[in-house]
């Protein structure tokens, strides 16, 4: 039957060439839409590898005498003050874990980066200056699945690097644990021991940035921290799930006075999941608009492809009646027309596959740096499936009606 259908396609090439061109152009355009949608949605739902449920950030202000405020230097070193604050916070029964960090908590929209070196190899990652309990608060895990491994490494003042940095600095596949790296490309640069390798931690739901390294906060660094940058110091807490109800008000009632230490006072308490929604609000709205436009384009493609095959099948009602009169069954006729539509689609998809390879290499695609074989064939499969559904629907409805009318009536219409 395939040879017979191919012969029909060749004999009707004057009509089929237009359909082939339409299918070819639409398949490339639809493939681009499918690829964009797939990348954005799969990126959004890809695991973040940390947990922000039941977490809050506390910020502190400083009441300082005019002399020290003018010098921008606290009268009592901030390291000592925050050490007292963290001790009191950990005694609160509502708190499961509490940590101190500098520009490191998730979903803040600000960050600092640092270059890491191993011999002639170099990598760049987000800098996380944190206390060990930071990993308890956000439940980071090592590549071995252990949070405690990260905590113990930081307690020993060792570095923690993500898996992606390990791949860049140790391309031979060897483990980075126990090896040394530096923050400067110099023979005299200080070397830091790697105490653990963490899973990759994504920056947010809309990017693939997942390289980071963590180090403990040097006491000298915190003690000399300028008061003007006090808002950059983050106190993050994980609340026991059974205590996470009206936590902000309850915590303020219990702890506001206890946390007045050395002129520091509790300023704000913010839910990190709520902060995430605010931080990503613009991206979410932009994504909704793009998906609405994509839906509109898909509806137009659906109407165009379905309408083309609908009209084509309706035009051939006389041929359907003649085939029934010659003894063909309705099911056999429908199968023949479906096969013809599928063959036309295959003939259009073959050059489209070649064109899309060049489109990917030209860096036209969204997030083209992640283009690989799996992404190529996922886009190809979804595009084929969508076009196949449109073609079958465009053939099924008019052909179903045509095969159910008497052959004489179909021939009389012809």
SULJO-V811611 format. One record per backbone hydrogen bond with DSSP energy under -0.5 kcal/mol. CO is the residue of the C=O (numbers start at 1). NH is the residue of the N-H. If there is no record, write none. Layout:
{{CO NH} {CO NH}}
This chain:
{{1 5} {2 6} {3 7} {4 8} {5 9} {6 10} {7 11} {8 12} {10 13} {12 15} {12 16} {13 17} {15 19} {16 20} {17 21} {18 22} {19 23} {20 24} {21 25} {22 26} {23 27} {24 28} {25 29} {26 30} {27 31} {28 32} {29 33} {30 34} {31 35} {32 36} {33 37} {34 38} {35 39} {36 40} {37 41} {38 42} {39 43} {40 44} {41 45} {42 46} {43 46} {48 202} {52 55} {54 239} {55 272} {55 273} {56 237} {57 270} {58 235} {59 267} {59 268} {61 265} {62 64} {65 69} {66 70} {67 71} {68 72} {68 73} {72 227} {77 80} {77 81} {78 82} {79 83} {80 84} {81 85} {82 86} {83 87} {84 88} {85 89} {86 90} {87 91} {88 91} {89 92} {92 95} {94 240} {97 238} {99 236} {100 131} {101 103} {101 234} {102 129} {112 127} {114 125} {116 123} {117 182} {118 121} {121 118} {123 116} {125 114} {126 128} {126 213} {127 129} {128 130} {128 215} {129 102} {130 217} {131 134} {132 135} {133 137} {134 138} {135 139} {135 140} {138 51} {141 199} {142 145} {146 142} {147 150} {147 151} {148 152} {149 153} {150 154} {151 155} {152 156} {153 158} {154 157} {159 195} {159 196} {160 214} {161 198} {162 166} {163 167} {164 168} {165 169} {166 170} {170 173} {176 179} {179 194} {181 192} {182 117} {184 186} {186 189} {190 183} {192 181} {193 159} {193 195} {194 178} {196 161} {197 143} {198 163} {200 202} {203 107} {204 207} {209 203} {210 201} {210 212} {211 126} {212 162} {213 128} {214 160} {215 130} {216 218} {218 222} {219 223} {220 224} {222 225} {223 78} {226 229} {227 230} {229 232} {230 233} {232 103} {232 234} {234 101} {234 236} {235 58} {236 99} {237 56} {237 239} {238 96} {238 97} {240 243} {240 244} {241 244} {243 245} {246 250} {247 251} {248 252} {249 253} {250 254} {251 255} {252 256} {255 259} {257 260} {259 261} {261 264} {263 63} {264 261} {265 61} {268 59} {270 57} {271 275} {272 276} {273 277} {274 278} {275 279} {276 280} {278 281} {280 284} {281 285} {282 286} {283 287} {284 288} {285 289} {286 290} {287 291} {288 292} {289 293} {290 294} {291 295} {292 296} {293 297} {294 298} {295 299} {296 300} {297 301} {298 302} {299 303} {300 304} {301 305} {302 306} {303 307} {304 308} {305 309} {306 310} {307 311} {308 312} {309 313} {310 314} {311 315} {312 316} {313 316} {314 317} {316 320} {317 321} {318 322} {319 323} {320 324} {321 325} {322 326} {323 328} {324 327} {329 333} {330 334} {331 335} {332 336} {333 337} {334 338} {335 339} {336 340} {337 341} {338 342} {339 343} {340 344} {341 345} {342 346} {343 347} {344 348} {345 349} {346 350} {347 351} {348 352} {349 353} {350 354} {351 355} {352 356} {353 357} {354 358} {355 359} {356 360} {357 361} {358 362} {359 364} {360 363} {365 368} {367 370} {368 371} {372 376} {373 377} {374 378} {375 379} {376 380} {377 381} {378 382} {379 383} {380 384} {381 385} {382 386} {383 387} {384 388} {385 389} {386 390} {387 391} {388 392} {389 393} {390 394} {391 395} {392 396} {393 397} {395 399} {396 400} {397 401} {398 402} {399 403} {400 404} {401 404} {402 405} {406 410} {407 411} {408 412} {409 413} {410 414}}
